[in-house]
């Protein structure tokens, strides 16, 4: 999968920008605040309809405009044109080959991206919510069905939490309605659990070997943590009944897939508690490279790889570890403030974009 061209209008500090990309390696260089990350952010928005920076949609719109537009041509088995328009006062609108797609869920999963940012290096020690977000993003690229189910689950979860508060304030309210909501919540939760369990199992097939390629050691594994682990539906129903009074008292659903997590385990110990910073970073590199392998295995697709400003945080050894896994078949976008951290061979075989305050100059290899 390759993105061959990108057009952006009123996106962050760019009023208008048109770029053509190298099918293999693209280096985007510039000082902080000049707009280099905005380019790869636009590619990500085109694919997943939202920013990876955790920004609200209106933040990416240039302050002089009411909307932003991102368009791109992507080549995989076929050549396809994609477009997204995000307005300050309207919902997102998306098109494929000039045909408007009514639902975002039917647009997603067409452009596949593996993103690796500085924030990902904190993944081991970060919150469970951060790790769940990673799983959700990756699975949404594999399956529209997963995205639909998680949307429905979150809707029912919100309803259940609201009704729990009603039961707390009004002891005479119907518990039967709570049981109906809970049963529907379990239906969706079991499906989400199965998707996530299988995803972590797929990651496990590659992460140990990847870590060995990086460190020479085969002592890393990844472990899924869920309230549903090794439980039948009957067991799960009993668990919700056991927690019902606690849920009513607290006004929230205390168990379920919305509390799932996963751990990196090194030498049978949690990496977040016992691993060095270097071991943690190597584990995240191994995880990200495993994601690429899963795309190849499950979708027969080589995803687009974005490496955003990683090299300000990594030494040359870890940079080389990443490039052990990257070949010319993977279209890669690298943003950096220090091009000298990249090898001459890489620079000579890349298209280089030099960004200065929203102006982009191009240096061909």
C-alpha positions in Angstrom: 0.0 0.0 0.0 1.4 3.4 -1.1 0.1 6.9 -0.9 1.3 8.6 -4.1 0.0 12.1 -3.6 -1.5 14.3 -0.9 -3.5 17.6 -1.2 -4.3 19.6 1.9 -6.3 22.8 2.4 -6.5 24.8 5.5 -4.9 22.1 7.6 -3.0 23.5 10.6 -0.4 25.9 9.3 -0.9 25.0 5.6 -3.4 27.0 3.5 -2.7 24.8 0.5 -0.2 22.1 -0.1 0.2 19.5 -2.8 2.9 16.8 -2.5 3.9 13.6 -4.4 5.7 10.9 -2.5 8.4 8.3 -3.1 6.9 4.8 -3.0 9.6 3.7 -0.6 11.2 6.3 1.8 10.2 9.9 2.5 12.1 12.1 5.0 10.4 15.2 6.3 12.9 17.5 8.0 12.4 20.7 9.9 12.7 22.5 13.2 10.0 22.0 15.8 6.9 24.1 15.1 7.6 24.4 11.3 4.9 21.9 10.2 6.7 18.7 9.5 4.5 16.6 11.7 1.4 18.2 10.2 2.1 16.5 6.9 2.1 13.0 8.4 -0.8 13.9 10.6 -2.8 14.8 7.4 -2.0 11.3 6.0 -3.2 9.8 9.3 -6.4 11.9 9.3 -7.1 10.8 5.7 -6.8 7.2 6.8 -8.5 7.2 10.2 -10.5 10.4 10.1 -8.9 11.7 13.3 -5.6 13.0 14.5 -3.0 10.9 16.4 -2.2 13.9 18.6 -5.4 13.5 20.6 -6.6 16.9 19.3 -10.2 17.9 18.9 -11.3 18.0 15.2 -11.5 21.7 15.0 -7.9 22.2 16.2 -6.5 20.9 12.9 -8.5 23.5 11.0 -6.5 26.5 10.0 -7.6 29.4 12.1 -8.5 31.5 9.0 -11.0 28.9 7.8 -14.2 27.1 8.8 -13.1 23.7 7.4 -10.2 21.6 6.3 -9.9 19.2 3.4 -7.4 16.4 2.9 -7.2 14.4 -0.3 -4.9 11.5 -1.3 -4.4 8.9 -3.9 -3.5 5.4 -2.6 -2.3 2.5 -4.6 -2.6 -1.1 -3.4 -4.3 -3.7 -5.6 -6.2 -0.8 -7.2 -5.7 3.0 -7.4 -8.2 4.8 -5.2 -8.8 8.5 -4.4 -9.8 9.4 -0.9 -11.1 12.7 0.5 -12.2 13.9 4.0 -13.7 17.3 4.9 -13.9 18.4 8.5 -15.9 21.5 9.4 -16.1 23.4 12.6 -19.9 23.3 12.5 -20.6 20.0 10.7 -19.8 16.3 11.0 -17.0 14.8 9.0 -17.7 14.0 5.4 -15.7 11.4 3.4 -15.5 10.3 -0.2 -13.9 7.3 -2.1 -13.4 7.8 -5.8 -15.6 10.9 -5.7 -18.5 8.9 -4.2 -19.7 10.2 -0.8 -19.6 7.5 1.9 -22.6 8.1 4.3 -21.0 6.4 7.3 -17.5 6.8 8.6 -17.4 3.2 9.6 -17.7 2.2 6.0 -14.8 4.4 5.0 -12.4 3.2 7.7 -10.1 0.2 7.2 -9.3 1.1 3.6 -6.0 2.9 4.2 -3.8 1.0 6.6 -1.2 2.7 8.7 1.3 1.7 11.4 2.2 4.8 13.4 5.2 5.0 15.7 5.6 8.2 17.7 7.6 9.4 20.7 4.5 8.9 22.9 4.5 5.2 21.9 7.8 4.8 23.7 5.9 5.4 27.0 3.4 2.6 26.1 4.8 0.1 28.6 4.4 2.4 31.6 1.4 4.4 30.4 -2.2 3.9 31.5 -4.4 0.9 30.5 -6.5 3.4 28.5 -3.6 4.2 26.3 -3.0 0.5 25.6 -6.7 -0.1 24.9 -6.7 2.8 22.5 -3.8 1.2 20.6 -5.7 -2.1 20.3 -8.9 -0.3 19.2 -7.1 1.7 16.5 -5.4 -1.4 15.0 -8.5 -3.6 15.1 -10.6 -0.9 13.5 -8.2 -1.0 10.5 -8.7 -4.8 10.3 -12.5 -4.9 10.7 -15.4 -2.5 10.3 -17.4 -5.0 12.3 -15.1 -4.4 15.4 -15.6 -0.7 15.1 -19.4 -1.1 14.9 -19.5 -3.4 17.9 -17.3 -1.1 20.1 -19.5 1.8 19.2 -22.6 -0.1 20.2 -20.9 -1.4 23.4 -20.0 2.2 24.5 -23.5 3.3 23.8 -25.0 0.5 26.0 -22.3 1.1 28.7 -23.3 4.7 28.9 -27.0 3.7 29.2 -26.1 1.2 31.9 -24.1 3.7 34.0 -26.9 6.2 33.7 -29.4 3.7 34.9 -27.2 2.6 37.8 -27.3 6.2 39.1 -31.1 6.0 38.8 -31.2 2.9 40.9 -29.0 4.5 43.5 -31.3 7.5 43.8 -34.5 5.5 43.5 -34.5 2.1 45.1 -37.9 1.3 43.7 -36.7 1.5 40.0 -36.9 -1.7 38.0 -33.9 -4.1 38.3 -35.4 -6.0 35.4 -34.4 -3.2 33.0 -30.9 -3.3 34.3 -30.7 -7.0 33.6 -31.8 -6.4 30.0 -29.2 -3.7 29.5 -26.5 -5.9 31.1 -27.4 -8.9 28.9 -27.0 -6.7 25.7 -23.7 -5.3 27.1 -22.4 -8.8 27.6 -23.4 -9.7 24.0 -21.2 -7.0 22.6 -18.4 -7.4 25.2 -17.9 -11.1 24.4 -17.4 -10.2 20.7 -14.9 -7.4 21.6 -13.1 -9.8 23.9 -12.7 -12.4 21.2 -11.3 -9.8 18.7 -8.8 -8.5 21.2 -7.8 -11.9 22.5 -7.0 -13.0 18.9 -5.2 -9.8 18.2 -2.9 -10.2 21.2 -2.4 -13.8 20.2 -1.3 -12.6 16.8 1.1 -10.1 18.3 2.5 -12.9 20.4 3.5 -14.8 17.3 5.9 -12.1 16.3 6.9 -10.0 19.3 9.2 -12.6 20.9 11.1 -13.2 17.7 11.3 -9.4 17.0 12.7 -8.8 20.4 15.3 -11.5 19.8 16.3 -9.9 16.5 16.8 -6.6 18.4 18.5 -7.8 21.6 19.5 -11.4 21.0 17.2 -12.5 23.8 13.9 -14.4 23.4 12.5 -13.6 26.9 9.7 -11.1 26.0 6.0 -11.9 25.7 2.8 -10.0 25.8 -0.2 -11.0 28.0 -3.8 -10.0 27.6 -5.7 -9.0 30.8 -9.4 -9.1 30.9 -12.3 -9.8 33.3 -13.6 -12.2 30.7 -10.4 -14.3 30.5 -11.2 -18.0 30.5 -14.9 -17.5 31.4 -18.0 -18.8 29.8 -21.0 -16.6 29.3 -22.6 -18.1 32.4 -19.5 -17.2 34.4 -19.6 -13.6 33.0 -23.3 -13.2 33.9 -22.5 -14.4 37.5 -19.7 -11.9 37.7 -22.1 -9.0 36.8 -24.6 -10.2 39.3 -21.9 -10.4 42.0 -20.9 -6.8 41.2 -24.4 -5.4 40.9 -24.7 -3.7 44.3 -21.2 -2.3 44.0 -22.1 -0.9 40.5 -25.3 0.7 41.8 -23.4 2.2 44.8 -20.6 3.6 42.6 -22.8 4.5 39.6 -20.4 2.9 37.1 -19.9 -0.5 35.6 -16.8 -1.8 37.4 -16.1 -4.8 35.2 -16.0 -5.4 31.5 -13.9 -5.0 28.4 -13.7 -1.2 28.9 -11.2 -2.1 31.6 -9.1 -4.5 29.5 -5.3 -4.2 29.5 -2.2 -6.0 28.3 1.3 -6.4 29.9 4.7 -6.7 28.5 6.4 -9.6 30.4 10.2 -9.9 30.4 11.8 -12.9 32.1 8.4 -13.7 33.7 8.2 -10.2 35.3 6.2 -7.1 34.3 8.4 -5.0 32.1 6.8 -1.8 33.5 8.0 -2.6 37.0 11.3 -4.3 36.4 12.6 -3.4 33.0 15.1 -0.7 32.1 14.2 2.2 29.9 16.2 0.6 27.1 14.4 -2.7 27.4 11.0 -0.9 27.4 11.8 1.0 24.2 13.1 -2.2 22.5 9.8 -3.9 23.5 7.7 -1.2 21.9 9.8 -1.4 18.7 9.2 -5.1 18.7 5.5 -4.5 19.1 5.2 -2.0 16.3 7.1 -4.2 13.9 4.7 -7.0 14.9 1.8 -4.9 13.8 3.3 -4.7 10.3 3.6 -8.5 10.2 0.0 -8.9 11.2 -1.2 -6.6 8.3 0.8 -8.8 5.9 -0.5 -12.0 7.4 -4.2 -11.1 8.0 -4.9 -8.7 5.1 -2.2 -9.5 2.7 -1.3 -5.8 2.8 1.9 -3.9 3.5 0.8 -0.9 5.5 2.1 2.6 5.3 4.6 3.3 8.1 5.0 6.6 9.9 7.9 7.3 12.2 7.2 10.7 13.8 10.1 12.4 15.5 11.4 9.2 17.0 15.0 9.9 16.4 15.2 12.8 18.9 14.6 10.1 21.6 16.5 7.1 20.3 20.2 6.4 20.0 21.7 5.1 16.8 21.5 1.5 18.0 17.8 1.7 18.4 17.4 3.5 15.2 19.2 0.7 13.4 17.0 -1.8 15.2 13.9 -0.2 13.6 15.5 -0.3 10.2 16.3 -4.0 10.6 12.5 -4.6 10.0 12.0 -2.0 7.2 12.5 -3.0 3.6 11.8 -1.1 0.3 8.3 -2.7 0.1 7.2 -0.6 3.1 6.4 3.0 2.2 7.9 4.9 5.1 7.5 8.5 6.3 10.2 9.8 8.7 9.9 13.2 10.4 13.0 14.5 12.1 14.8 17.6 13.2 18.2 16.0 12.8 18.8 14.4 9.5 22.4 13.5 10.5 20.9 10.8 12.7 19.8 9.0 9.6 22.4 7.0 7.6 23.8 8.4 4.3 22.4 5.3 2.6 18.9 6.0 3.8 19.2 9.7 2.9 20.5 8.9 -0.6 17.5 6.5 -1.3 14.8 8.8 0.0 12.8 11.8 -1.2 13.5 14.6 1.2 11.0 17.3 2.1 12.5 20.4 3.9 9.9 22.3 5.9 10.3 25.8 7.1 7.3 27.7 8.5 4.8 26.0 6.3 6.9 26.2 3.1 8.1 22.8 1.7 11.1 22.4 -0.5 11.9 19.1 -2.1 15.2 17.3 -2.6 15.0 14.2 -4.8 17.3 11.3 -4.2 
